[in-house]
Amino acid sequence: MNKLYFAVWILLLSVIFSCANVEERYVFQKNGSCKINYIFNMGKAVSVLSNLLPDSVRQSPSYLMPKDTAINFYSDLTEAERKKLNNDQVDLARATLLHLKLNLKNKQMLASVQYEAKSPKEVKYFLTHISTIAQQQKIGQLISDPQVIQASSGSGGMGINEDYFNYDIGTKHFSRKVDTVKFRKYFKQNEAMFNMAKAALIDMPYSVIMHFPRPIKKTGNAKAKLSPDKKQLTLSSNFEEIVKTPQLMNLKVEY
Protein backbone atom coordinates (compact mmCIF):
# COMPACT_ATOMS: atom_id res chain seq x y z
CA MET A 1 0.00 0.00 0.00
CA ASN A 2 1.65 3.28 -0.98
CA LYS A 3 1.72 6.28 1.35
CA LEU A 4 -1.19 8.06 -0.32
CA TYR A 5 -3.51 5.06 -0.07
CA PHE A 6 -2.42 4.43 3.50
CA ALA A 7 -3.18 8.05 4.40
CA VAL A 8 -6.66 7.68 2.92
CA TRP A 9 -7.25 4.52 4.94
CA ILE A 10 -6.15 6.23 8.16
CA LEU A 11 -8.50 9.13 7.46
CA LEU A 12 -11.43 6.82 6.80
CA LEU A 13 -10.78 4.88 9.99
CA SER A 14 -10.87 8.12 11.97
CA VAL A 15 -14.25 9.01 10.46
CA ILE A 16 -15.64 5.51 11.01
CA PHE A 17 -14.71 5.42 14.70
CA SER A 18 -16.08 8.93 15.28
CA CYS A 19 -19.35 8.44 13.42
CA ALA A 20 -21.52 5.48 14.28
CA ASN A 21 -25.05 4.36 14.94
CA VAL A 22 -24.89 4.50 18.75
CA GLU A 23 -27.21 2.60 21.07
CA GLU A 24 -27.04 2.65 24.86
CA ARG A 25 -28.80 -0.20 26.68
CA TYR A 26 -29.45 -0.39 30.42
CA VAL A 27 -31.18 -3.18 32.36
CA PHE A 28 -31.77 -2.19 36.00
CA GLN A 29 -32.68 -4.56 38.84
CA LYS A 30 -34.58 -3.75 42.06
CA ASN A 31 -31.37 -3.67 44.10
CA GLY A 32 -29.92 -0.98 41.82
CA SER A 33 -27.55 -3.25 39.91
CA CYS A 34 -27.47 -2.74 36.16
CA LYS A 35 -26.19 -4.36 32.99
CA ILE A 36 -24.90 -1.72 30.57
CA ASN A 37 -24.17 -2.25 26.90
CA TYR A 38 -23.00 0.41 24.47
CA ILE A 39 -23.39 -0.71 20.86
CA PHE A 40 -21.63 1.06 17.98
CA ASN A 41 -22.80 -0.02 14.53
CA MET A 42 -20.40 1.42 11.98
CA GLY A 43 -21.66 -0.60 9.00
CA LYS A 44 -23.16 2.40 7.20
CA ALA A 45 -19.93 4.37 7.51
CA VAL A 46 -17.89 1.42 6.26
CA SER A 47 -20.25 0.95 3.32
CA VAL A 48 -20.03 4.61 2.26
CA LEU A 49 -16.36 5.24 2.89
CA SER A 50 -15.01 1.97 1.49
CA ASN A 51 -16.13 3.15 -1.95
CA LEU A 52 -13.38 5.77 -1.74
CA LEU A 53 -10.68 3.15 -1.30
CA PRO A 54 -8.66 1.81 -4.27
CA ASP A 55 -9.02 -1.84 -5.26
CA SER A 56 -5.51 -2.56 -3.98
CA VAL A 57 -6.65 -1.72 -0.44
CA ARG A 58 -9.96 -3.58 -0.67
CA GLN A 59 -8.10 -6.69 -1.82
CA SER A 60 -5.44 -6.56 0.89
CA PRO A 61 -5.35 -9.40 3.48
CA SER A 62 -6.01 -7.04 6.42
CA TYR A 63 -9.13 -5.72 4.68
CA LEU A 64 -10.53 -9.11 3.63
CA MET A 65 -9.93 -11.00 6.88
CA PRO A 66 -13.02 -10.99 9.18
CA LYS A 67 -12.54 -10.67 12.93
CA ASP A 68 -14.67 -11.51 15.95
CA THR A 69 -12.73 -10.50 19.04
CA ALA A 70 -13.50 -9.84 22.69
CA ILE A 71 -11.00 -8.25 25.05
CA ASN A 72 -11.05 -7.19 28.67
CA PHE A 73 -10.23 -3.51 29.13
CA TYR A 74 -7.72 -4.19 31.91
CA SER A 75 -5.91 -7.13 30.33
CA ASP A 76 -5.44 -5.10 27.13
CA LEU A 77 -3.64 -2.26 28.90
CA THR A 78 0.12 -2.08 29.02
CA GLU A 79 1.89 -2.14 32.37
CA ALA A 80 2.65 1.57 32.02
CA GLU A 81 -1.04 2.34 31.37
CA ARG A 82 -2.12 0.25 34.37
CA LYS A 83 0.13 2.22 36.69
CA LYS A 84 -1.72 5.40 35.74
CA LEU A 85 -5.04 4.02 37.09
CA ASN A 86 -6.30 4.32 40.65
CA ASN A 87 -7.98 1.37 42.41
CA ASP A 88 -11.50 2.33 41.27
CA GLN A 89 -10.35 2.68 37.68
CA VAL A 90 -8.67 -0.72 37.86
CA ASP A 91 -11.94 -2.30 39.07
CA LEU A 92 -13.82 -0.56 36.27
CA ALA A 93 -11.38 -1.72 33.61
CA ARG A 94 -11.44 -5.31 34.89
CA ALA A 95 -15.25 -5.41 34.72
CA THR A 96 -15.50 -3.95 31.21
CA LEU A 97 -15.46 -5.97 28.00
CA LEU A 98 -14.95 -4.72 24.46
CA HIS A 99 -16.33 -6.90 21.66
CA LEU A 100 -15.53 -6.13 18.03
CA LYS A 101 -17.09 -7.90 15.07
CA LEU A 102 -15.45 -6.89 11.82
CA ASN A 103 -16.07 -7.93 8.22
CA LEU A 104 -15.08 -5.05 5.97
CA LYS A 105 -15.68 -7.04 2.81
CA ASN A 106 -19.35 -7.35 3.79
CA LYS A 107 -19.46 -3.77 5.12
CA GLN A 108 -19.84 -4.87 8.73
CA MET A 109 -18.23 -3.23 11.77
CA LEU A 110 -19.92 -3.65 15.13
CA ALA A 111 -18.38 -2.79 18.49
CA SER A 112 -19.89 -3.12 21.94
CA VAL A 113 -18.76 -2.14 25.42
CA GLN A 114 -20.29 -4.22 28.20
CA TYR A 115 -20.28 -3.65 31.94
CA GLU A 116 -22.26 -5.03 34.89
CA ALA A 117 -22.63 -2.67 37.87
CA LYS A 118 -23.51 -4.03 41.30
CA SER A 119 -24.99 -0.78 42.67
CA PRO A 120 -26.20 2.70 41.64
CA LYS A 121 -22.81 4.01 42.80
CA GLU A 122 -21.03 1.71 40.35
CA VAL A 123 -23.42 2.70 37.57
CA LYS A 124 -22.57 6.36 38.10
CA TYR A 125 -18.84 5.67 38.32
CA PHE A 126 -18.90 3.74 35.05
CA LEU A 127 -20.83 6.44 33.24
CA THR A 128 -18.58 9.25 34.46
CA HIS A 129 -15.25 7.47 33.97
CA ILE A 130 -15.66 5.10 31.03
CA SER A 131 -14.40 7.66 28.52
CA THR A 132 -11.07 7.92 30.38
CA ILE A 133 -10.53 4.17 30.18
CA ALA A 134 -11.85 3.94 26.63
CA GLN A 135 -9.34 6.49 25.40
CA GLN A 136 -6.58 4.06 26.35
CA GLN A 137 -8.11 1.20 24.36
CA LYS A 138 -6.39 0.71 21.01
CA ILE A 139 -9.34 -0.44 18.90
CA GLY A 140 -7.20 -0.31 15.78
CA GLN A 141 -5.14 -3.07 17.37
CA LEU A 142 -7.93 -5.46 16.37
CA ILE A 143 -7.67 -4.60 12.67
CA SER A 144 -4.37 -6.41 11.96
CA ASP A 145 -2.41 -3.41 10.72
CA PRO A 146 -0.23 -2.19 13.63
CA GLN A 147 0.21 1.19 11.98
CA VAL A 148 -3.50 1.86 12.42
CA ILE A 149 -3.24 1.75 16.23
CA GLN A 150 -1.96 5.26 16.72
CA ALA A 151 -4.50 6.79 14.36
CA SER A 152 -7.56 5.09 15.80
CA SER A 153 -6.73 4.91 19.50
CA GLY A 154 -7.62 8.55 20.10
CA SER A 155 -10.86 8.44 18.17
CA GLY A 156 -14.03 9.08 20.10
CA GLY A 157 -17.69 8.53 19.62
CA MET A 158 -20.78 10.21 20.93
CA GLY A 159 -21.92 7.34 23.13
CA ILE A 160 -18.59 6.50 24.70
CA ASN A 161 -17.80 10.04 25.81
CA GLU A 162 -19.96 10.63 28.89
CA ASP A 163 -17.91 13.56 30.23
CA TYR A 164 -20.61 16.06 29.30
CA PHE A 165 -23.32 14.53 31.54
CA ASN A 166 -24.08 15.08 35.22
CA TYR A 167 -25.72 12.06 36.88
CA ASP A 168 -27.94 11.35 39.89
CA ILE A 169 -28.72 7.63 40.22
CA GLY A 170 -30.51 5.63 42.91
CA THR A 171 -32.56 2.45 43.30
CA LYS A 172 -35.73 4.26 42.16
CA HIS A 173 -34.46 7.04 39.93
CA PHE A 174 -32.05 7.79 37.10
CA SER A 175 -31.21 11.34 36.13
CA ARG A 176 -28.73 12.78 33.67
CA LYS A 177 -28.36 16.36 32.51
CA VAL A 178 -26.08 17.49 29.72
CA ASP A 179 -23.49 20.14 30.48
CA THR A 180 -23.90 22.22 27.34
CA VAL A 181 -20.52 23.95 27.74
CA LYS A 182 -18.68 20.61 27.87
CA PHE A 183 -20.78 19.22 25.04
CA ARG A 184 -20.03 22.18 22.78
CA LYS A 185 -16.33 21.78 23.55
CA TYR A 186 -16.51 18.05 22.68
CA PHE A 187 -18.31 18.82 19.42
CA LYS A 188 -15.81 21.53 18.50
CA GLN A 189 -12.94 19.09 18.97
CA ASN A 190 -14.59 16.57 16.62
CA GLU A 191 -16.40 18.95 14.28
CA ALA A 192 -14.20 18.26 11.25
CA MET A 193 -14.87 14.52 11.41
CA PHE A 194 -18.61 14.98 11.89
CA ASN A 195 -18.78 17.43 8.99
CA MET A 196 -16.90 14.96 6.82
CA ALA A 197 -19.38 12.24 7.74
CA LYS A 198 -22.29 14.56 7.00
CA ALA A 199 -20.82 15.40 3.59
CA ALA A 200 -20.55 11.67 2.89
CA LEU A 201 -24.26 11.30 3.81
CA ILE A 202 -23.46 9.17 6.83
CA ASP A 203 -26.34 9.39 9.28
CA MET A 204 -25.55 9.11 13.00
CA PRO A 205 -28.63 7.79 14.83
CA TYR A 206 -28.54 7.74 18.61
CA SER A 207 -30.83 5.83 20.95
CA VAL A 208 -31.11 4.98 24.62
CA ILE A 209 -33.08 1.90 25.73
CA MET A 210 -33.63 1.48 29.45
CA HIS A 211 -35.46 -1.36 31.21
CA PHE A 212 -36.56 -0.90 34.82
CA PRO A 213 -37.92 -3.43 37.37
CA ARG A 214 -40.99 -1.28 38.07
CA PRO A 215 -43.31 0.88 35.92
CA ILE A 216 -41.88 4.29 35.06
CA LYS A 217 -43.68 7.22 36.70
CA LYS A 218 -41.95 10.03 34.79
CA THR A 219 -39.21 10.39 32.16
CA GLY A 220 -38.29 14.06 32.18
CA ASN A 221 -38.14 14.01 28.38
CA ALA A 222 -41.10 14.48 26.04
CA LYS A 223 -39.37 12.50 23.27
CA ALA A 224 -39.00 9.39 25.44
CA LYS A 225 -41.42 6.56 24.62
CA LEU A 226 -42.61 3.90 27.05
CA SER A 227 -43.51 0.28 26.42
CA PRO A 228 -47.10 -0.85 27.16
CA ASP A 229 -46.10 -2.08 30.63
CA LYS A 230 -44.20 1.20 31.22
CA LYS A 231 -41.05 -0.66 32.27
CA GLN A 232 -39.01 0.17 29.18
CA LEU A 233 -38.00 3.62 27.97
CA THR A 234 -36.72 4.38 24.47
CA LEU A 235 -35.20 7.71 23.50
CA SER A 236 -34.25 8.11 19.83
CA SER A 237 -32.58 10.96 18.00
CA ASN A 238 -29.57 11.63 15.77
CA PHE A 239 -26.37 13.56 16.25
CA GLU A 240 -27.32 16.43 13.94
CA GLU A 241 -30.47 17.05 15.99
CA ILE A 242 -28.56 16.74 19.27
CA VAL A 243 -25.92 19.25 18.19
CA LYS A 244 -28.70 21.82 17.72
CA THR A 245 -30.42 20.93 21.00
CA PRO A 246 -28.18 18.99 23.42
CA GLN A 247 -30.95 18.99 26.03
CA LEU A 248 -32.69 16.29 23.98
CA MET A 249 -30.43 13.83 25.79
CA ASN A 250 -31.63 14.84 29.27
CA LEU A 251 -33.52 12.28 31.35
CA LYS A 252 -35.11 12.39 34.81
CA VAL A 253 -36.65 8.97 35.32
CA GLU A 254 -38.60 7.90 38.40
CA TYR A 255 -39.79 4.31 38.73
Backbone torsions as a table, in degrees:
resi	resn	phi	psi	omega
1	MET	NA	121.7	-178.9
2	ASN	-75.8	171.7	-172.8
3	LYS	-62.6	-35.4	-179.2
4	LEU	-65.6	-47.7	-179.8
5	TYR	-64.3	-38.4	179.7
6	PHE	-64.9	-39.4	178.0
7	ALA	-62.2	-40.3	177.8
8	VAL	-62.7	-43.1	-178.7
9	TRP	-64.1	-40.8	177.4
10	ILE	-62.3	-44.1	179.8
11	LEU	-61.9	-44.0	-179.3
12	LEU	-65.7	-38.2	177.6
13	LEU	-61.4	-40.9	179.9
14	SER	-61.6	-41.8	178.7
15	VAL	-66.0	-44.1	-177.3
16	ILE	-60.2	-46.8	-177.1
17	PHE	-71.9	-21.4	179.3
18	SER	-88.1	-24.0	-171.6
19	CYS	-124.5	107.7	-176.1
20	ALA	-144.6	163.1	169.2
21	ASN	-79.6	107.9	-172.1
22	VAL	-103.1	132.6	177.6
23	GLU	-133.5	125.0	175.8
24	GLU	-104.0	128.6	179.2
25	ARG	-121.9	133.5	178.7
26	TYR	-131.4	133.5	174.2
27	VAL	-125.6	104.7	-177.7
28	PHE	-91.9	147.2	174.3
29	GLN	-110.4	168.0	-176.7
30	LYS	-61.6	-30.8	-179.0
31	ASN	-82.2	3.0	178.3
32	GLY	93.5	-6.5	176.4
33	SER	-69.5	160.0	-174.4
34	CYS	-156.5	136.5	171.2
35	LYS	-96.6	125.4	-177.2
36	ILE	-116.6	135.4	179.6
37	ASN	-140.8	116.2	173.6
38	TYR	-97.9	125.7	-177.8
39	ILE	-117.0	127.5	179.8
40	PHE	-117.6	107.0	178.6
41	ASN	-98.8	108.9	-176.1
42	MET	-106.2	17.1	-177.7
43	GLY	-60.0	-41.2	-179.2
44	LYS	-64.4	-42.5	179.4
45	ALA	-64.1	-42.2	178.4
46	VAL	-61.5	-43.4	-178.2
47	SER	-61.4	-43.4	-178.2
48	VAL	-72.8	-48.4	-171.9
49	LEU	-76.8	-26.3	-179.8
50	SER	-65.6	-22.4	178.2
51	ASN	-66.9	-18.2	179.4
52	LEU	-86.1	-8.8	-178.4
53	LEU	-85.0	145.0	176.4
54	PRO	-70.9	158.8	-179.7
55	ASP	-57.4	-34.2	-177.7
56	SER	-61.5	-33.3	177.8
57	VAL	-76.7	-43.7	-178.2
58	ARG	-67.1	-17.7	178.6
59	GLN	-101.5	3.0	-179.3
60	SER	-73.7	150.8	-178.7
61	PRO	-56.8	-39.8	-178.5
62	SER	-66.9	-27.9	179.0
63	TYR	-79.6	-38.6	-173.7
64	LEU	-82.1	-22.6	-174.3
65	MET	-79.6	117.6	177.5
66	PRO	-72.5	154.8	178.6
67	LYS	-137.2	143.8	173.7
68	ASP	-139.5	97.2	-168.8
69	THR	-129.2	139.8	174.4
70	ALA	-124.8	131.5	178.4
71	ILE	-133.9	147.5	174.1
72	ASN	-84.1	135.2	-176.7
73	PHE	-56.2	-41.6	-175.8
74	TYR	-72.3	-46.0	-177.3
75	SER	-64.6	-22.3	-178.8
76	ASP	-85.8	-9.2	179.5
77	LEU	-80.6	148.9	174.6
78	THR	-76.0	165.6	179.5
79	GLU	-61.2	-38.2	179.2
80	ALA	-64.8	-39.4	179.2
81	GLU	-68.6	-36.7	179.5
82	ARG	-64.1	-36.6	-178.4
83	LYS	-66.6	-20.2	179.9
84	LYS	-80.7	-12.0	-175.5
85	LEU	-92.2	143.9	171.6
86	ASN	-84.7	179.4	-174.8
87	ASN	-61.9	-40.9	180.0
88	ASP	-65.4	-39.6	178.6
89	GLN	-67.2	-35.0	176.3
90	VAL	-63.2	-45.6	179.0
91	ASP	-61.5	-40.6	178.9
92	LEU	-63.1	-47.0	-178.6
93	ALA	-63.0	-39.9	-179.3
94	ARG	-65.9	-28.2	-176.7
95	ALA	-94.7	5.0	-175.7
96	THR	-112.8	134.1	-177.7
97	LEU	-120.6	134.0	174.4
98	LEU	-107.8	126.4	179.0
99	HIS	-120.4	125.2	-179.5
100	LEU	-123.1	124.2	175.5
101	LYS	-114.5	119.1	-169.8
102	LEU	-131.8	125.5	172.9
103	ASN	-147.8	83.1	-174.0
104	LEU	-63.3	-33.4	179.7
105	LYS	-59.5	-38.0	179.8
106	ASN	-97.9	15.9	176.5
107	LYS	59.4	42.1	179.7
108	GLN	-119.4	129.5	172.3
109	MET	-150.7	110.2	-175.6
110	LEU	-130.5	124.2	177.9
111	ALA	-123.2	145.4	176.6
112	SER	-140.8	143.9	176.2
113	VAL	-116.9	121.9	-173.2
114	GLN	-119.8	139.0	-178.7
115	TYR	-151.5	142.1	177.8
116	GLU	-120.5	111.6	-179.2
117	ALA	-91.1	142.7	-178.6
118	LYS	-92.7	-11.1	-176.1
119	SER	-156.7	164.0	175.0
120	PRO	-56.8	-35.0	178.5
121	LYS	-61.5	-42.2	179.3
122	GLU	-70.0	-34.3	176.1
123	VAL	-60.1	-48.9	-178.8
124	LYS	-63.6	-41.4	-179.0
125	TYR	-63.5	-42.6	177.8
126	PHE	-59.8	-48.9	-175.3
127	LEU	-65.6	-30.6	-177.5
128	THR	-92.8	-10.2	-177.4
129	HIS	-124.4	-6.6	-175.4
130	ILE	-61.9	-34.0	-177.5
131	SER	-64.8	-34.2	178.7
132	THR	-63.6	-44.2	179.5
133	ILE	-70.5	-40.3	-177.1
134	ALA	-62.7	-33.3	-179.4
135	GLN	-64.2	-20.8	-179.8
136	GLN	-92.1	-4.4	179.0
137	GLN	-84.1	127.8	-177.5
138	LYS	-95.8	81.2	-176.1
139	ILE	-60.5	-33.8	178.3
140	GLY	-61.1	-19.2	179.2
141	GLN	-60.8	-24.1	-177.0
142	LEU	-88.6	5.3	-174.8
143	ILE	-110.5	18.9	172.6
144	SER	77.1	-38.1	-175.0
145	ASP	-87.9	107.4	-175.8
146	PRO	-61.0	-23.1	-179.5
147	GLN	-72.9	-14.5	-179.6
148	VAL	-79.2	-20.6	-173.6
149	ILE	-53.8	-53.1	-174.7
150	GLN	-62.3	-36.4	-177.5
151	ALA	-71.5	-36.8	-173.0
152	SER	-94.9	-18.7	-173.3
153	SER	-65.9	-25.3	-179.1
154	GLY	-93.4	-1.4	-176.4
155	SER	-70.1	145.4	179.6
156	GLY	-116.1	-176.4	176.7
157	GLY	-156.7	155.4	-173.1
158	MET	-59.9	-43.4	-173.8
159	GLY	-75.4	-24.4	-175.6
160	ILE	-90.3	-10.1	-179.5
161	ASN	-103.3	95.0	-175.6
162	GLU	-97.2	10.8	-175.7
163	ASP	-64.0	-19.6	-176.1
164	TYR	-95.7	15.0	176.3
165	PHE	-113.1	145.7	167.1
166	ASN	-109.0	133.1	-172.4
167	TYR	-117.5	149.1	169.2
168	ASP	-139.8	112.8	-171.6
169	ILE	-131.8	132.6	176.7
170	GLY	-139.5	-170.2	-178.5
171	THR	-76.8	-11.7	-179.8
172	LYS	-131.9	10.5	179.0
173	HIS	-152.7	154.7	175.1
174	PHE	-143.0	120.0	-178.4
175	SER	-131.8	136.2	171.9
176	ARG	-141.5	140.3	-179.4
177	LYS	-134.2	128.3	-177.2
178	VAL	-74.5	135.6	172.2
179	ASP	-87.9	103.8	-172.0
180	THR	-63.2	-31.7	178.9
181	VAL	-65.3	-46.4	178.8
182	LYS	-66.5	-37.5	-179.7
183	PHE	-65.8	-43.5	179.2
184	ARG	-62.5	-37.1	178.2
185	LYS	-65.1	-44.0	177.6
186	TYR	-60.0	-45.4	-179.2
187	PHE	-64.3	-40.3	-179.2
188	LYS	-61.7	-38.7	-179.6
189	GLN	-67.4	-27.1	-176.7
190	ASN	-113.4	9.6	-173.2
191	GLU	-58.1	-40.5	-177.8
192	ALA	-61.0	-42.9	179.8
193	MET	-67.2	-41.3	179.9
194	PHE	-67.1	-37.5	177.2
195	ASN	-66.2	-36.8	178.2
196	MET	-64.9	-41.1	178.4
197	ALA	-65.2	-40.3	178.7
198	LYS	-63.0	-41.2	178.6
199	ALA	-64.8	-29.5	178.6
200	ALA	-86.8	7.1	179.1
201	LEU	62.9	34.6	176.4
202	ILE	-92.5	113.7	179.1
203	ASP	-78.1	152.5	-179.7
204	MET	-128.8	74.2	178.7
205	PRO	-64.7	152.2	179.8
206	TYR	-141.2	130.4	179.3
207	SER	-143.3	150.4	175.9
208	VAL	-123.7	126.8	178.1
209	ILE	-122.9	119.3	-175.7
210	MET	-125.0	129.0	177.6
211	HIS	-113.2	130.2	-177.5
212	PHE	-118.4	155.5	-177.3
213	PRO	-76.2	-13.3	179.7
214	ARG	-131.8	160.0	177.8
215	PRO	-58.1	143.1	-179.0
216	ILE	-80.9	129.5	-179.9
217	LYS	-88.5	-37.3	178.7
218	LYS	-153.3	155.7	-177.6
219	THR	-115.8	-26.1	-177.2
220	GLY	73.7	11.6	-179.4
221	ASN	-149.4	118.8	-176.2
222	ALA	-66.2	-23.0	-179.5
223	LYS	-81.7	-15.1	-178.4
224	ALA	-70.5	136.7	179.5
225	LYS	-114.2	141.3	-179.2
226	LEU	-107.4	149.6	174.8
227	SER	-72.6	165.9	-179.4
228	PRO	-54.6	-35.5	179.5
229	ASP	-87.4	1.7	176.9
230	LYS	62.0	22.0	177.9
231	LYS	-101.0	-9.9	179.8
232	GLN	-123.9	133.0	179.2
233	LEU	-113.0	136.0	176.3
234	THR	-128.2	124.5	177.5
235	LEU	-120.4	118.3	-176.0
236	SER	-122.6	140.0	177.6
237	SER	-159.5	-160.8	172.9
238	ASN	-147.9	162.2	-171.0
239	PHE	-65.4	-34.3	179.6
240	GLU	-62.5	-40.8	178.8
241	GLU	-68.3	-39.1	-178.3
242	ILE	-68.8	-36.3	178.1
243	VAL	-59.7	-38.5	179.0
244	LYS	-71.8	-38.5	-177.7
245	THR	-137.4	83.2	-177.9
246	PRO	-58.2	-26.7	-177.9
247	GLN	-63.3	-11.9	177.5
248	LEU	-61.8	-19.3	-179.6
249	MET	-88.2	-6.0	-178.1
250	ASN	-67.4	144.4	175.7
251	LEU	-142.1	144.6	173.9
252	LYS	-143.3	81.6	-170.9
253	VAL	-93.7	132.4	170.9
254	GLU	-120.5	136.7	-176.9
255	TYR	-147.7	NA	NA
